[in-house]
């Protein structure tokens, strides 16, 4: 399924296409970054689906591809206006705080009481790279204390460490996975350790980052926790393409995008997006699509994907700078959500189809390097590289390599027992 570029405003489409020509990146990578920008601008917004059910606009977005396919730069370019706004607001805050602090030091006691009531408030932190749960909760609490919604974008160039480090600092008992599920739903979050307890209500987190396809399988294989099913994927499974180093995005295109983001940032202040049209038929259509897709590929990953559909509706409403949700936005959101579901399936296929191939390649590499290796040592060396391989997969890979004539299996007599050894036979 091709990426529905028309789902995005012209100013975003133009930048995405121009940057793709200059860098070799796929246009959808930049568009994914703009969705994260929209989620930040609409951080306090909710879509009222029905009585008692409202959905926040945060998304979990990952860009997947081999090294060299230009995954990171499109995201950085998309986030740049937001980072510039943050830098300017902090510069203004530091200047106003210095002026306030000078007045406070010279003021008398009764004047200090008045000044304390007008103490400058630190601005919001829309983007953070703080990876620990403690750091994220501190950032969210700061944004809430600053008078904004407890929302931020957690942006990380490589997310493989993010998936691998769940509960790493609390011996697997910290509940990081559950906390990120709560963040996705806009629920309360808490963390408890031996030093303190931290709690913040109605937390909202957007995750944005990249991951290499050769490490994506570890995250995709750990699907039982429900977290990876919340992510939307944009992938590039092709080989890296050469880019024209002399090609660049026109300055006018960059400026137009910067002005557009700043305009939305300043104007959009709604807390609840109106839904004047009927959503029921659209939701039923999407749920049927998710059900058929999951049944076709034998996965239950899409059971909660109506949430992503609602969130994408809200983000597109912000990017198009509309006062409310209309049929046109919903149509665009349906096409975009279907694309992301299709990409998720592609990642699922790559993970499951290539698992045996990767296993065989790794075993081949080890035996070829060692020339001969004991069965137990081979198993240990492979487990170091892939902890998810089962004994059956391991044995099947060995049998395939033997059928290809690449290795030979022998039993060598020893004084105490026979030792099973594999010899490299190629050439």
CORMODA-V195537 format. One line per field, one symbol per residue. burial: 1 if it has 24 or more other C-alpha atoms within 12 Angstrom, else 0. Layout:
burial->???
This chain:
burial->0010111110111111111111111111111111111111111111111000011111111111110111111111111111101100000000000000000000000000000000000111111110111101111111110001111111111111011101100000011111111111111111100000000101111111111111111111100001111111111110000000000010000100110111011001011111100010011001101100110000111111111111111111111111011100111111111111111111110111001101110111111100011110011011000101100011001100110001111000000000001111000
